[in-house]
Amino acid sequence: MDQKKYAGQERRQTHRVDAHIPCRIAHEDGDIVAETVNVSRSGAYCRLDRRIGIMTKLKIQILLPVRKGEKNLTKTIQCQGVVVRVEPCPETGHYNIAVFFNEISQRDAAAIDDYVHSCAG
């Protein structure tokens, strides 16, 4: 593959938006309260207070903000994902993980997609 040819090109197939959304990650060492840094229909980039290994399977619950008319509500998204990248943040002691949603209902994926597009403008 010619790296120069692909340099600077976006390879993601779904739109992504920066959003700090609370989430809970079920892990073998117990539940982890975290927040997203950004989110898309196919995955999320999350900030955690502990390290999780790459390729770890997770159960994730995201508290997605939604707007219904004049009301601000929360939709609970339940899905499963796989950690595809781990990045330590030495200055804060946190870890950022990229999670690919490998099991998510069409309805929940559509809700995330609607949220992303509403934030993007």
WOBEL-V437622 format. One record per residue. N is the residue number from 1. PHI is phi in radians with two decimals (999 if undefined). OMEGA is omega in whole degrees, 0 to 359 (* if undefined). Layout:
BEGIN
n=<N:N>
phi=<PHI:PHI>
omega=<OMEGA:OMEGA>
END
This chain:
BEGIN
n=<1:2:3:4:5:6:7:8:9:10:11:12:13:14:15:16:17:18:19:20:21:22:23:24:25:26:27:28:29:30:31:32:33:34:35:36:37:38:39:40:41:42:43:44:45:46:47:48:49:50:51:52:53:54:55:56:57:58:59:60:61:62:63:64:65:66:67:68:69:70:71:72:73:74:75:76:77:78:79:80:81:82:83:84:85:86:87:88:89:90:91:92:93:94:95:96:97:98:99:100:101:102:103:104:105:106:107:108:109:110:111:112:113:114:115:116:117:118:119:120:121>
phi=<999:-1.46:-1.08:-1.11:-1.10:-1.75:-1.03:1.43:-1.51:-1.38:-1.74:-1.18:-1.69:-2.17:-1.24:-2.29:-2.36:-1.19:-2.81:-1.68:-1.96:-1.14:-2.60:-2.18:-2.03:-1.47:-2.30:-1.03:-1.60:2.01:-1.27:-2.10:-1.53:-2.53:-2.52:-1.37:-1.75:-2.63:-2.57:-2.51:-1.04:-1.80:3.09:-2.53:-1.93:-2.11:-1.84:-2.22:-1.65:-2.55:-1.48:-2.18:-1.21:-1.10:1.24:-1.30:-1.52:-2.29:-1.81:-2.19:-2.19:-1.96:-1.68:-1.33:-1.27:-2.34:-2.04:-2.08:1.09:-1.60:-1.68:-1.70:-2.13:-2.21:-1.88:-1.50:-1.73:-1.98:-2.70:-2.13:-2.56:-2.23:-1.26:-1.93:-2.74:-2.28:-2.30:-1.27:-2.05:-1.00:-1.18:-1.97:1.43:-1.60:-2.27:-1.84:-2.20:-1.74:-2.06:-1.67:-1.34:-1.67:-2.44:-2.61:-1.20:-1.04:-1.11:-1.20:-1.09:-1.16:-1.12:-1.13:-1.06:-1.08:-1.07:-1.02:-1.21:-1.21:-1.38:-1.30:1.96>
omega=<178:183:180:181:185:182:177:180:176:182:180:181:179:179:183:179:174:182:178:185:179:177:177:182:176:184:182:178:180:180:178:174:185:172:177:170:171:186:174:179:186:181:181:173:190:175:181:179:178:181:172:184:177:181:175:177:184:167:188:174:181:179:187:176:177:180:176:183:180:185:171:182:176:175:179:178:177:178:174:182:179:177:181:178:177:180:177:175:186:182:181:184:179:174:173:178:173:182:173:178:180:175:179:181:178:181:180:177:178:178:177:179:177:179:180:182:178:179:183:174:*>
END
